[in-house]
Amino acid sequence: MRSVSLLFFAFAIFVPGGGAQNAADSYRQTVLTIQQCIQNDDLTGARALLAKAVKLFPANGGIENLLGIVEIQQGHPEGAKQAFSLAIQHSPGFTGAYLNLARIYMQTAASNPEERAKALRLYERVLKTEPANAEANYEAATLAMWSQNYQRSFEYLEKLTSEARRQVGAESLICADEAGLGHKEAVNRAAASLIANPDLAEQDAMTVLPVLRSSGRADLVESIFATVAERHPLSPAGLRVMGLAQEAEGKLEQARATMERAFIADSTDVGPLIDLTRIAEAANDHVGALGYLAHARDLQPKDASLAYEFGAICLKLGLLEEARRAMGEAVKLAPDNPEYNFGMGIVSSFAQDPTEALPYLEKYHALRQDDAPGILALGTTYFRAKDFGTASKWLKQAVNNTNTAADAHYYLGRIARQEGQLDEAIAQLRESATLKPDQPAVLAELGLVYTQMKKYGDAEKQLDRAIALEANNYAANFGLLQLYARTGDSRREEQSKRFDAIKQENEEQLRDALRVIEVHSQAEAGRTPQNE
């Protein structure tokens, strides 16, 4: 039903006046000769004949229709529109001219509502005189589906013969309409019929994709595209669609494999790499995510968002210097982006000189003055810079926001401990624990305060709770080692070994991640480094 190229229609008109039979024969022969030229791809010859025919048969819809066909085949859509419009004007009952003009509008109707409306008006005009016209009903159904008028689309399809409704294009529209109407069981049946159709191709799968996606039917998207893949190789875009559907279903391993195939199929497209980064992150494979992002940054070095995301993942791995370089690149590329300034500020606050973070955090605060995390970040940065007075001013602002209060009390407790105000430290840390229970960092800090107060039983209780929540928590294991040292506990040696193992594990993770960063610049898309 969907024409690949414009068809032409013979249209005999009897010329009025004396010698009508001779005129009709001349007209018919002229039309046939022009049609033959078009069929032989002799468009220059056809145009020459049309120039003469226009003079012999002025205001003739059949001649103007043929002129429109030559115009469109020579790549002149505006000229074709004009010719077909004249054909309709001079021969209002000529169905072929309506269909030909509508076909031009269909080329852009999917994304252009104005062209969509024009095409639909033309098909409706055809249906007034030919209610069962298969092409007009099918294309009108397509236009209605694009406009999300699923019930109207369904009504057009019902006018098709049962044989036409079994064709793959119609079945894809039926599936889309049922999904759009929210008919769960009906869309399941329609999808099953579509999948069983031996003519199912990627184009048909793409037709139904937007509605299935908006309806949350990732399962059907995967099934349909997987069926197409079994019969024909999917395009890079088709592979990506299938990978996204698998990701939506939580099939992360399958999604990752599919998306890698999509990237191999088109190694210039950064989209699958961004998808792969997200999928790897969902699987907690931060190292793998860095590798994908590294490729993406090679392809689009001016994309600030890629540099920022790279820095964010480096931060998760504890690669502070790599994170700082990447965040710095993001800020350089987009200096007024609040999030990038905030990220650069956070990373720089862990540098040897935490005050290097202040310009970025101050700019963020200037851009978003009421943002509580920005206020908290300024407080924690001054804390790391050991400017406890300024830190306290910012942290006391942060305690007034429910989103940052728990962290602000935690840092105020740390300041109080380091200034020897141990009772105040306990009060602040307990407040933090009340607002956000079971924080290993807060419990570890309480353990350190109780150790300084020589309340060793309370200290051990807090540290043990912290380790129960997070076995390899650095601060809690360090605090426990200090406690055992102070009390001469026989478990000190065992805890010392455990703490060394935790430090060693962290160092190994850092080395693995650094290796990815070093290797990525050597690896081209689809090629694995020799040492892997």
N, C-alpha and C positions, 0 to 999 in steps of 0.2 A: 504493500500500500504506500510506502514511503518512496517517492521517486528519487533516484540518484541524480538524474539530470532532467532538465525541462523537456517535456514531451510536446509535440505539436499536433494539432488537430486539423484535418482537412475540413474546410467550411465552404460549401458551394452556395453562391448567391446568384440568383437570376437577375441579370441586368435589365432594367425596364427600358421600354422604348422599342423602336423598330429593330428588327433583326435580333430579337431577344435570344433565339436559340443559338445563333452564331456567337453572340456576346457571351452567353453562358458557356459555350464550348471553349471559347478563347480564355475565359476566366479559369475554367477548370484545368485547362492545359497549362496555363501560367502557374497556378498553384502547385500542380504536380511537378513541374520543372523545378520550381523553387525548393520544394520538399526534397527532391532528388539531390539537388546541390547540397542541402543541409545534411542529408544522410551520408553523402560522400565527403563531408567535411570541407566542401568548397564554399566557405563562407563569403569569400570575396565575390565569387560568381553569383551567389545568392543575393548579396547586397546590390549588385549591379542590376539584376533582374527585378528586385524589389523597387529600386529607384524608378524604373520604367512602369512597374505595375501600379505604383501609387498615383501616377499621372493618368493611367488608363482607367483605374478603378478607385477614384478618390473616396475618402470616408468609408472605407470597406474594412469591416472588422477582421475578416479572414486574412487580408494582406497585412494589416497592422499587427495581427497576432504573429504572423511569420516574421515580421520585422523585429518584434520583441524577442523572438527565439534567437535570431541572429545576434541581436545586441547582447543578450545575456551570455551566449556562447563566446562572444568576443571580449567578454569581461567588462561590459558597460551596463551595470545594473540600473542606473538612473535612466539611461536611454530605454532600457527594456521596460521599466515601470511606466514610462510615458507612452510607449507603444501599446502595451497591454491595456492601459487606461483608456486610450483612444479606441481600441478595439471594443471595449465594454461600452463606451459611450455611443459608438456607431452601430453596435450589434448587441443590444442588452440581453438577448437570449442566448448568447454564445457562451456556453459553459466552459469551454476550453480556455478562454481568455481569463476568466475569473480564477480558474485553478492555476494557470501559469503565473499570474500576478501574486496570488497567495503564496505560491512556492518561493517567490523571492523574499517576501516578508518572513517566511518561516526560517530563513537562514539566520536571522538575528532575533527572532521572537522569543527565544528562551530567556534572554537577558534584557530584552527591551519591551517594556509593557506597551508602549505606543505602537510598535510594529506588531505586537501580539494582537492588539485590538483590531488593527487594520486587517490582519489575516483572518481573524474570526468573522468579521463582517462579510468578507468575501466568501468564506465557506458557508455562512448562513444564507447568503444570497443564492448559492448553488442549491442548497438544501430546500429552498422554497419551491424550486421547480423540479428538483430530483431528490426527494426525501431519502432515498435508499442509496445515494451516491457513496460508495465505499471510501473513496479518498477523502471527501469532504467530512464525513462522519468521523473517520479515524483522526484526521488532523485537527478537527474541532475538539475532539476528546483530548488530544495531546495539549492543545492550547488551554483548555479548561483545567487540566491537571497541573500545568505550569502555574496557573493562577490560583491554585489550591481550591478550586471549585470542583471537588471530587464527585459530588453527586451529579452535577451537570455533565462531567466527563463520562461518568458511568452511563448516563442516559444516551449520550451519543453512541457509545459502544454497543448498547442494546439494539440499536438500529442496524448493526452489521449482521450479516448472515452467520449462522453457527460455524460455518467453515472459516469465515474471515475472523471470527472471535478466537478461533484456535490457532491463528497465526501468532508467531512469537511477539511481534510488535504489539498486537492487541492484548495478549496475555500479560505483557509487562505493564501496560496501562491499567488493566484490571487489578493486578497486584498492588500497584501504587494507589489506586482509588480506594481499595478495601483498607489499606493501611491508613490512608488519610482520613477515612470515615471511622476509624477505630474499631473495625470489625475483626477481632482477633482470630476467631476460628476461620472466617472467610479468607483473611489474608494468608493464613497457613495453607489453606486449600489452593489458593491462587498461586502462592509461591511454589507449592509442590507441582502444580501443572506446568508452571514456567520452567522449573528445573528439569522436568521430564521432557520438555520440548527439545527435539534433537537440533533445532535451528538456533537455540539459545547462544548468543554471542555477547561479547563484552559491552557493546553498544546498548544492548537491551538491559543488561545488568545496571549500566550507568543511568538508564532511564528511571528505573525504580529506586535507585540509591537514595536520592534526597529525601523522599517520603519515608522510606524505611528507617533512615538515620534519624529523622526528626521524631519518628514514632518510637525510637528506642529499640528497634528490632535488629540489633547487631547480629543476632543468631541467624536471621534470614539473609542478611547481607553476606555473612561468611559462607553460608551454604550455597547461595547463588553464584558467588564469585569462585568458590572452590569447584563448583560444577563446570563453570566456563574454563577454569584452569586445566581441568582434566581433559578437555577437548581441544583447546587451543592455548598457546602461551599467552599469558596475560601481559599487557603493556606495563611499563613501570608505574603508571597511574593506577592501573587495576590491582597490581600487587600491593601498592600502598593502601588502597581502600581495604583489601582483604586483611592486611596487617593491622589496620586501625580497628577493624571489627573484632579481630582476635584479641587485641588489647582490651577493648571494651568488655569482652566476655571474661577477662582475667586470665586468658591463655597466653601468659607472658613469653614463654619459651617459643611457642609457635609464632607469636607476633614478631618476636625478634628475628627468627629465621626468615620469615616472609619479608620483613622490612629490609633485611640485609640483601635479599634477592632483588628487591626494588632498587636499592642503591647501586648494586652491581650492574643492573640493567641500564641505569642512567647515572653515571658517577659525577655528573655535573649538577645534579639536583640536590640542594642542601636539605630539602624537606624530610626525606627519610632519615637523615642523620639526626635531625632534631627529634624526630619521633623515636629513634633508637635511644637517644639520650634519655628521654622521658621513660621509656620502657625499662632501660637498665637501672634507672633510679628507683623505679617502682619495685624492682627486684633487689634493691639495696646493693647493686653492683656499681659502686661509685667509680671504681677504676675503669670499668668498661665504659661508663658514661663519659669519662674524661677522654677516652680514645675517640669516641664518636664526635664529641664536641671539637676535638683537635682537628679532625678532618673538616668539619663544618667551618671552622675558623680559617682554614687554608683556602676554602672555596669562597668565603665571604669575609675577608679580613677587615672590612669597614663596618661590619655589623656589630654595633655596641652591645646588643643583647646577648650575642654569643660569647663575647669576652666576659660579660658580667656573669652569665650562667657558669662558665668555666671557673671563674673565681669562686663562685658560691660552692661548687662541688669540691674544689681544692680545700676550701675552708672546712668542709665536713670531714675531709681526710687529714686535717691538721697540717696541710701544706701552706703554711702562712705566707711564705715569701712568694710562692707561685700564685697564690690567691691575690696577694697584693699587686703583683705585676698585671694580672688579668683585670682586676678591678680598676687599676690605674688606666689601663688602655680603654676600658669602657667609659670612664669619666672624660678621658681625652677626646674620645669620639663624640660624646654627648655630655658636655660640661654642665648643662643645666637640668639634667635628669635627677630628680630627687632620690630615687631608689639607688642609682649608681653612686651618688655622693654618700648616701647612708652606708652602702656596702663597703665602699673604700674606707670610710671612717671606722667602721667596725673592725675591718682587717688591720688597719694601721694602728688601732688602739692596742694590738698585741705585739707591736714592734718593740724594738729595744728602747725607743723613745716614744712613748704613747702620745705625747703632745703633737706628733705629726698627724694624728687623726683629727685634731680639733678643727682645722680649716674646713674639712669636708663635713663634719657633723654640725658645725656652726652654719654652713651654707644650707644644709638640710633643714636645720631649725628655722632659718630665715624663710625658706620656701614653705615650710609646714610648721608654723609656730605652735599649733595646738596638738601636735602629734606626740603622744605620750612615749612611744618607743624612742623617739629622737631625744626627748628630755632625759630618759633613762640612760641612753647611750652616752650622753655628755657626762652624766654622773659617774658611770662606770669607767669612762676614759680618764677623768680626773682622779678617780680612785687608783687606777693602774699607774698614773703619774705621781702617785703618793701626795697629791694635793687634796688632803682629806677635807679641808675647810670648804673649798669650792665644790668638791664632790658632794658633800652633805647638802649644800644649797640646792643642787639639781635633784638629788635623790629625794629630798623632802617634798619637792614638787611632784615627783613620780609616784609617791605613796598615795596621792589623791586620786589616782586613776586605777580602777579595778583591774585593768589589764597589766599594769606594771607594778602594782603595790607589793606583791609578794617578792619580786626580785629586788625592788628598792629596799624593803626591810632587810633582806638578806645582806645586801652590801653595806647598809647602815650598821648591821650587826658585825660585819667584818671590820669596819672602821673602828667601832667601839672596842672590839677585842684588841686590835693593834694599838689603840691608845690606852689600853689597860683598864677600860671601863667595862669590866666583865659582867656585872649585873645588867647594864644597859645592853650589852651584846646578847645576853640570854633573852631579854625582853624582845629585842628586835627579831631575833631568829625564831622565837616562838610565834611571834605575830606572822612571820613569813610562812611557817609551817601550818598555822591555822588557816591562812588564806589558800595555801596550796600544799596539801598533805603529801607525805612520802616523797620528798625531794632529797635524793642522795647527797647533793652538795650542801644543803642546809643541815642535814643530820651529821655530815662529816664536820662541818664548822662547829656545830654544837659540841661534838666530841672533842674538838681542839680546845674550845673554851673550858669545858669541864676538866680537861687534862691540866690546863693552866691553873684552874682553881683547886687542883688536886682532888677532885671528886671523881676518882678513877672508875668507880662502879658505874656512875652515870655516863661517863665518857665511853666506856666499853659498850654500854647498852646502845648508845646513839650510833657508834661506829659499826657495831654488828648489824643494826637495822639498815644502815646505808649499804653495807656490802650485800645484805640479803636482797635488797632491791636492785643493786647493780654490782655484781661480783667483782668486776675489774675496775671499779671506780678508783681513779688515781688518788684523789684527796683522802678518801676513806681508808684505803690501804696504807697510805703514808701516815695518816693519823694513828692507825692501829699500831704501826711499827714504832712510832714515837711513844705511844702509851706503854707498849711492852718494854721499851728501853728504860722508861722512867720507873716502872714498877719491878724491873728485873724479872719479867715473866719468862718462863722457859720456852714459850712459843715464839720468842723474838727471832731466833735463827730461822725457823720455818717461815715466819712472816717476811723476813728479809729476802729469802729466796723467792717468795711469791711476788713481792714488790719488784724485784729485779726482773722477773719473768714478764710482769705487766709492762714495764718499761721497754723490755726487749721486743715484746709483741707490737707495741706502738711503733718502734723503730723499723720493724720489718714491713709494716703496712706503709710507712712513709717511703721506704725504698722501692716497694712495688709500684706505688703511684708515681714516683719520680721517674721510674723506668718508662712508664707509658708516655709521660711528657717528653722525655728525651727521644723516644723512638718514633713518635708520630710524624715528625718532620721528615723522616726518611721513608716513610711508607706511603706509597701512592694508592689511590683507590683500587681495591680489588687485589692488592699485592701485600703479602705478609712478610715482615722482616725475617731475614734468614735465621736470626737467633730465637725465633718463636717456634 
